[in-house]
């Protein structure tokens, strides 16, 4: 068991020397959200993710942010279609903004 762990660490260490570094892989993860990666890029990314926990975490965080942004956009569209607006202002707030803009206009 201990011998197997040593061999695995050695393999990971050797792979880390030949695979692209994390800064290149994080860029590739981001690019993969917007376009289909080339086969060479996908292979390098999969191999890197197999040995780098930080890049795996980054990949998952990026997916979570993308999914959250999509959900928020969908909710906003649903609210707009139904006549509801999460950004609607009270009359008091609108008056305050109007006064502020009028004062700012007179200063310049």
Buried (B, 14 or more C-beta within 10 A) or exposed (E): EEEEEEEEEEEEEEBEEEBBEBEBBBEBBEEBEEEEBEEEBEEBBEBBBEBBEEBBEBBEEBEEEEEEEEEEEEEBEEBEEEEEEEEEEEEEEEEEEEEEEEEEEEEE
